Amino acid sequence: MSPDRYPSDLTDAQWELIEPLLPEPNTGGRPEKHPRREIVNAILYVVRSGCPWRYLP
């Protein structure tokens, strides 16, 4: 987890509830570039703040 946290970031307890609902990564393909938790946090940041995706920090 990155040291810079935003109010919209998931807590550890929330992540434990959401993580099993995400599909497993594909095998044999390109490895994931970003952790799934950070992707979910970015989506929640955009939903909460209303900023365009390209403006993400």
Protein Blocks (a to p, Z undefined) as FASTA:
>chain_A
ZZbdcfkbccfklmmmmmmmpccddehiacdfbdfklmmmmmmmmmmnopafklpZZ
